[in-house]
Amino acid sequence: MKNNFQLKIGDRFKYRDELYEICYIENETIRYSNSISGNMYFLTEYDLINKILNGDIKLTNLSIPQFHKNKALTIEEIFKYLNYVFSNKIPCSIKHLKIAIINITKENPNLRKISASTLARYIKIYRDNSDSFHGFYQGTGGNRSLRFPIEIEEIINDVVSDFIKERENFSPSDAHLIIKDRILSLNLNAKIPSERTISRRFERLDPYIVVKNKNGAKEANKKFKASGQSLVSPGLLAIVQMDTHEIDCIILDKNGNVLGRPELCIAIDIYTRAIVGWHLCMLPPSATKTLLTLKNMLMRPHLDKTGGLPTVIIPDNGCEFNNNALANFCNNFNITKSESQPYCPNNKAHIESFFRSLNKSIIHKLKGTTYSSPVHRGDYDSVKNACYKLDELRDLVNEWVENIYHKRIHSGTNQRPEKMWQDASRIFPILTIPKLEIERKCRTVFRYTISKGQINLKGLRYKSQALATLNHRFKDKVTIYVNQLDLSSIYIQDPFDKNNLIQADSIYPEATKDLTLTEWLEAKEILREKYKSDPNEIKNEEQLYLARLNFLLKIQTLNNKKTRFRQVKNDLQMMISQQENRLNLANSNNDEIDVLSSTNHIEEVSHLMYDNLPPDLTDFFYEEVNFDE
């Protein structure tokens, strides 16, 4: 007598506090997935049964519980009987088994009582199957014997297995021809399987494996992974999602030249759906852009806007959200960083919905929009119709977020984000950070040693009277916070007091004012190659000014060679003039420097910074630095 219990598609089990669901069973191989994340795993039926019997896996839900018509014991009940007999080393005589049945039923009142002969039969079945429980399982009806000789079955299995591994779109008919040819080459009188038989073999294959072999794991996971469990936030700023999108609009610089499409980084509170931080600029996704968004999120409460210190942030998996700068930021403010599942439509559903609303409500209504796809754009000339500048687009996005998005009813909460934020803030106090601490800690992180009371940061030296004393007490590397957009000063974390930051100023404050890290990395190469000087030992301010001037001239040379840099040429002459005036070279004939045009009556502008660069130029000169240097 065999037990009719068997695993089926849809059965669920719990393993290490995670819930899983059986998705497919083929040739005693089980494919199961995590009920929440949808990640796929494989296990043999034999291993799964053993883990269930050993208690490692607990079945929580069976698709259709089945029992034998005469109500034989379930496999779990049989396991309890046999486990008791073998663990207590009870002899298999009827007399001893009767006593064992009485004792085990006393210990387990819910266990159904059986006769001694039935228990003896269970023991025999278990031993006859090499101490395995497979003998207690009864398969479904039908003829399961081999239809063809073993040699032909091997040919069929080999051809089918090879076909599903090929990326080309072969059909069962193609496989049938190859199988027929191989069988005839083996034995001319052998029975040939029909084309329909081969088609049925293909139909029994796990569709996940077929799609994975044909189109890759990404496509298979996308097709066979259901949408995950809804992300629920327990309170205000408990969970914040972050992501960066390219805005569907072409923008211009102040001279009317095309810059391209800016990047918008957004942080959204899941509980209220309010925007708690954002940053729009031409920077490609980077650590700097992420820190600017996080800095905006912490500064917004001081401007009476939605924002503050979050408990958990869920960023994207891009490089801009996976770096030491972000890790250090989270460590400084005790923020938990939760990883987003790749290709998971659930983890970023709220922020993806926001970008759709933004495009539909404002971006796709602006002149110069690129729409969401070439199909929607049609013959519309986005470049020709572009008319908005970066600052104007920032103002439009800010006005839409504060005056429209926050004040209208959100479909997910059926409440206005602004009103919901106000009500929730009375229950969940908003944690704020002082402005000075935000300014200090929202920076890129380096580690350097103190030498003679100074820090040498990539050739630029910074001094502080407190560093000399600190250098005497501490000899290892210290943590440095650097603003990549202004190298005039840095902050050093006191190794004896993590909450104390010491400011160190550049020994050349005027020359490093508004000097960007990217500009300085290029200037170092100019000093090394053109002037044969050591960029790690700057002796005077003139060397810095000279290096920055030649960096601008380098950009101008690229501008003359490549039309894609033409949008910066009007500003370059002003910047070059500014550097020349500092060096008192405007009226001299220096063979090393050739200024292309006169600089008389030209209005002074700010130094070359990230926001003044077009996207292509930023991509060309931007370098992601190693924060663990």
N, C-alpha and C positions, 0 to 999 in steps of 0.2 A: 504494500500500500504506500503510495507516494503522496507527498504534500503538494497541493496545487498552487501554492503561493509562488509568484514570480514577479520580477521587476519589470516595470513597463514605462513607456515614455510618459512623462508628467509626474512620476513619483519624485518626492522631495525628501531630502535628508539633511541633517545638521552635522557639520564637522568643524571642530575648533571654533565653535560659536558663530560660524558662518553658514548661511542657508544656501543649499544647492538644489538644482533641478535636473533630472535626466532628460536630455533632448533627443537622443537617438541611440538605438542599440543595433549593432551589426556584427554578426559572427563573434558573439560573446565579447565584443568591445563596446564599451559604454562611453558616449560623449555627454558630459554634463556641464552645466554653467552656473556661475554665481548668480543668485536670484536678483541681486541689486546691480552689480557692475556689468553682468553679462559675459564676463571672460570665460572662454572655453577651456575645458580640460578633458583628458581621456584616461580611462581606467578599465581594466578587464573585469568581467562579471565575477570571476572567481575571487579577485582581490577585494572587490566591493563587498561580496557576501562574507568573506572572512573578517573584514573590518566591522561589519554589522554585528556579527556573532561575538566578536571580541569586545564589543562595546565602544570602539573608537568612533563609529558612525551610528547615529540614531535616526531611524526612519521617522519622519514627522507627518508624512501624508502619502498614502497610496492612492493611485488613480482609481482603481477598482479592487477593493479587497476581495480575495477569492479563497474559498475553502473547498475541500473535497466533499462529495455528496454525502458521505457518511461522517462528516465533521471530524476528520482526522486532526491531530494536533497541528498547530502552526509550527513553523521552523524554530521560532523563539522558545516555544514550550518544549520541543524536543531537545533543544540545546541545553535547557535547564536540567532536564533529566540526565542527559549524558554527562554533562559537566559535573553533576553531583556524584554520579557513579564512578567516573574516572578520577576525580579529585580525591575521593575518599577510598579509592582502591577496593571497591566492593566486588566480591566474587559474583559471577554471572549465573549462579544457580537460582532456581525459582524461589527457593526459601529466602535467600539473602535479598533478592530483588523485591520481594513483597515487603520486607522490613524497610528497604530503602525508599519505596514508594510512599509508605506511611510517614516516614520522617520528612521527606521533601515536601509532601503536601501540607504538613504541619507548619513548615517554614514559609511556604508560599500558599496561602489559603485560596488565592484566585487561580491556582494551577489546576487544570482538569486532571482527574484521576484516571489512570490506565491500568490495564492488567499487567502482571509480571511477564507473561508471554509476549505481549506487545512490546514492552521495554526491551526484552531479550532480542526481539526481531530488529528493533531500532539499532541496538548495539551491533548486530551482525551486519546490517546495511552499512553502518558507519565504517566498520573495519574492512568490509569487502571493497569499499571505495577508497582504500588507502587513507583511512582516517580523515575522510572528507565528507561534507554535507551534500555533495552533488547528487548522491543517490536519493535524497529526499525531495528532489525537485522533479516536477512532471512538466514536460514541454507541451506546447499547444499541439492540436491534432494535425494530421497531414503526413504525407510520405516524405521523410527526411533522408532517405537513403540516396546514395550517389546515383545520378541518372546515367553516367558514363563511366568507363574504366578510369582508374586513377591517373593514367598517363594523359588521357584527354582532358580530365578535370584540371590537371596542372597546366596544360596549354591554355585552357580557357581563362584560368585565374591569372596567369602571367600576362596574357594579351590585354585583358581588362585592366589590370594594374598598370601596365605601361601606357595605355591609352589615356587614363585619367591624369597621368603626370605630364602629358604633352599639352603645351599651350595652344597648339593648333586645334581647330574645331573639327575633330574627327567624329564620325557617327558610329552607332552600333553596326551599321551595314558594313562600314570599312573594317571594323574589328572581325566581323563574321567571315569576310574574305580571307583575312590573314589566318584566322583559326582554321578555316577549311584547308588552306594551302599547307599549313604545318601538319595537320592530321593526316592528309593524304601522303605527305612525304614520309610520314612515320609508318603508315599502314594503309594500303589502298582499299582494303576491305572494311576499314573501321566505320562505325556509325558517325555520321556528321550531324552535329546539332543544328537545329533550324535557326533562321535569323531571329524569329520571335523569342527563342530560348536565350539567345545572346542579349536581346533587348531587355528581357526580364532580369538578367544578371546585372545590367547597368542600372535598372530601376531600383534594385535593392541596395545600391551603394549609398553611403551617407552623403547627402547633398552638400553638406558643409565641406567635406573633404574634396569633392569634385570642384566646387567653386574656388576653394583655396588653391588647388593645384592649377586651375585654369587661369584665374584672375588675381591671385595673390591673397595673402592673409588679410590685408586691409579691406578689400572688397567683400571677403567672406564674413568678416566680423561685422561689417556694415549691414550686410543682408540678413544675417541670422541672429543679430543681437537686438533684442527688443529695447525700447526706450526704458531708461532706468527709473528708479524710484524718485518721486518728486523731492526736491531739496527744500527742506523746511528749516527756517531759522527760528531759534527759541526766543530771540529778543533783538533789540536795537543794536546794530553794529556787531552782532554775534558772528555773522558770516558776511563777508564782502567779496564779490567776484571782480576780477580785473581782466581786461583784454584790450588789444590794440587792433584797430581797423584802419584801412586806407579809405579816406573820404572820397565819395564819388563826385568830385568837383575839381576842375582845373582852376588854379589861382595864379595871380600875377604878382610881380614885385612892384615897388613904388614907381618904377620907370615904364611899366606896362609890358614888360617881358614875361614870358610864360615861365613859371616856376615848377608846376606839376601838381600832383595830388598830395595833400598833407596827410599826416598820420594822427589819429585821435586815440588816446589811451583813456579808458573809462574805468572808474571804480563804482560799483552799485551795491547798495545795501539790500540784502535779500528780504529782510523782514518788512521793510516799508516800500521797497523798489525805488528809493530816492537815490539820486546821484550824489555821491559823497566825495568825489574827486575826479578831475579830468585835466588833460593837457593836450593841446593841439599845436603842432609845429611841423617843420619839414624834416626833423630828425628821423632817420630810420629807427626801427625797434632797437633799443639799446638800454644798458643799465642806467645811463643818464636820464633817459626819457621816463623810465620807471620811477626813479627817485623823485623826479619833478612832479609826477602824478601823486605819489605818496605824500610828498611835502604839501601839495595843494589840499589833500584830504585832511591833514593835520591842521592846516592854517584856516580852513573854512569856518570852524566855530568862532574864531576871533573876528570874522566878518559877518556873524549872525546868519551863516548859511549851514546847510546840512553837511555834516562831516564830523570827524573826531577819531579817536583811537579805536580800531577794530580788535576783535578777539581772534578771529580766524580770517585769513584771506585765501581765496582760491584763484591763483593766477593761471595763465595759459602755460603750455609747455615750451613756448618759444625761448630763445636764448636770452631775451630781455628780462625774462622772469625767473631764470635759473642761473644766478651768478652770486658771487660772494658779497656784492654790494647789497643785494636784497636780503640775503641771509643775515648779514650784519645788522641791517635795519630792523628786521624782525627780532633779532636777539636783543637789540638795544631797548626796544619798546615792548618786549614780552608778547609778541604777536606770533600765533601759530600759522605756519604756511602749509596748506593742504594741497597736495598735487592733484591736478586735473587729469582724468583718464583720457588717454589719446583716443580720438575718434568717437568719444562718448557724447551723444546729443543732449544728455541731461545736465552735465556738470556746468555748462555755460548757457543754459537755455534762457535765463533771464537777461543776460547781457546781449545775447544774440537778438532777442526780441526788442531790446532798446535800440539797437542799431537799425533794425528794420523800421521801427517807428520814426527814428531820426531821418532816415532816407526818404520815407514816404511823406513825412510832414513838412520837411524843409529842403533837404539837399537836392532831391530830384526836381524841385521847383525853381532852383537857382539857374541863372544863365551860366553856361560852361559846365553843366553837369555831365558826367559820363554815363549816368544811369548804372544799373546793376549788371548789365551784360550788353554785348554788341547787338544782340537781337532786339533788346528794348531801345537801344540808342538809334538803330537804323542809320539813316544818312545824316543825322544831326552832327554838326561840326562843333565839338566841345571846345577845341582850342580857339577857333575863330570867335565864338560867343563868350569866351571867358572874360570876366570884368571885375571879379572880386579879389581883393588883397587879403593877406593872411589875417591882419588885424580885424578887418571887416567880417571875415568868416568867424573869427573868435567871438566877436560881439553878437553875431546872429545866433551862434550855438549857445552862448551864455543866456541870451534873452529867451530862446526857446525852452531851455532847460528850466530856468527859474520861473518864467511867467506862464508857460504853457504846460510842459510835461509835469512839473510838480503840482500844478493846480487842477489838472483834469483827473477824472476817475480812471484808475488803472484797472484793466480787465482782469488781472490776476488776483487783486485784493478787494476790488469793488469799493475802493476808497481813494481819496486824493493823497498822493505821497507826502505832500507838505503837511496836511492835517494829520495824517497817520503818524508822521514823525513827531509833531508837537505833542500828540496824545501819548505816544510811547516814551518820549523823553521825560514825562512826569513819573513813569514807572521805572524806566531804565536810565539812570544818570549817565550823561555823556562824559566820557573821560577826555580831558583836553590836556595838551602839552604846552608849556610856556614857549613863546615865540623864539626866544634865544636858544632854547634847547633844540627846537625844531631846526633852526638855522645851523646849529652845530652838527647835529647828527644825520641830517639828510644829505650826506655827502658820500663820495666814493672812498673806499677804504684801502690803505696801503699799510705795509709794515716795514719800518726802517729802524736802524740803530742810531742813537744820539752820539755825535762826535764833536768834542770840544764845545759843547753847549749849542750845537746847531744840528739841523736836519738837512741832509742833501737829498732832495727829491728830484730824481732824474736830471741832476745837474744844477738845479736851482736850490740855493741855500736859504734856510729860514732860521731866525734866531729868537731866543727868548731868555731873559735872565733866569727864569725858573728852570730852564732846561739844563743849565750848567750844574745846578744842585742835583737835579734829577739824574743827570749823567753820572754823578759821583756815587749815587745810591743804587742805580739800576743799569746793568750792562747789556741786557738782552734787547731784542727788537720791541718797539712800542707801536701801538696802533695809531695811524694818522688818518684824519678825515680831510678830504680835499674836494673843493668845488672845482669841477672840471672847466667851468666857464669863467673862472677868475682865480688866478694863481697868486694873487697878491698876499694872501695869508692862508695858513692852515691851522688845524686844531690837533693837539696831541692828547691822547687819553692817558691820564695819570695811572700807571700800573698799580699803584697802592690804593687808589680810590677810583673805581670804574666810573663813578658819576661825575668826576671832575675832569674838565677839558681845559687844556692850556693852549692859549693862542700864541702862535709864532708867526712873525711878519717877515716878509721877504727882505733880504738885505738891499735889494734894489726895488723899492715899493713902486716908484713911478714907471719903471720899465716893465714890471709884471702886472700892472693894473689892467684888468680886462683881458689879460693874456690867457688864451684857452690852452688846454692840455694838448689838443691836436695841433694847434699852431706851434707850440713849443717843441713837440716831437719832430715836426718838419724843420724847425729852425735849428735844432741840434745837428741834423744832417748837413745843413748848409755850413754851420760853423766847422764841422769836422772836415768836409770835403773842399769847400771853397777857401776857407781861411786857415786851414791846417791848425786849428786850435782845439783844445780839449773841451767839449761841451759840458763835461762834468766839473769843470773848474772855471766858472765865469769870473773874470777879474774886474770888470767894470761895466757900467750901464751901457756904454757905447757898443759893446759887443752884442748885447741883447737887442738894442735898437737896430743894429746892422743886420742881425739875423732875421728879425721880424720884417724889415724892409725887403730883404731878398726873398723872403717867403711870399710876400705880396707880388713881387716881380715874377716869381715862378708861376703864380696863378695867372698873371697877365700874359706870360708866354704861352701857357696852355690855352688861354682865351684866343690868342691870335692863330693858334694851330687848329683848334677844335671849336666849331660853331656852337656846341652845346654849352660852352661857358660864356657866351656873349652877354648874358644878362647881368654879369657882375662887372663889366669893364667900366661902366660909368662911375661906379663907386670906388674902383681900385685906384684911380688916379688921385682921388681925394685922400685915400688911406696912405698911399705912397708919399704924397706931399706932407702929410702929417708926420710920418716917420722921418722924412728928410729934414724937416724943420727942427725936429728934436736933435738930429745929428749935426745941424748947421751945414748941411750939404747942398742946400737948395741953389746956392750961387757958385758952387765949385764944380770943376770938371774931373769927376772921378771916373777912371777907366773901368772900374769894376761895376759901376752902376750906370745904366743908361735909361733915364726917365723919358718916356715916349712923348710927353706933351707938357706944355707949361701948366703950372698950377696956380696962376694968378686968378684972383677973384673966385676961388672955389670954396664953397662953404665946408667947414670942418664937420666930419661925421664920426660916429663911434667906431671903435676898433672892430676888426673882423671877428665875428662871433658865429656860433652855429645858426642862430636864427636869421642871419644875413646871407647865409649860403643857400644856393639852390640845391635841390635834392641830389642831383647827379654829382655835384661838387662835394657835398657832404659824404656821399658814399665813397668818393675817391680818396678823401683825406681822413675820414673817420677811422680810428683804430681802437678796438676794444682792448683795454689794458688788462694785464694780469694783476688781480687784486691781492694775490698771495706772494707778491714779489719779495 
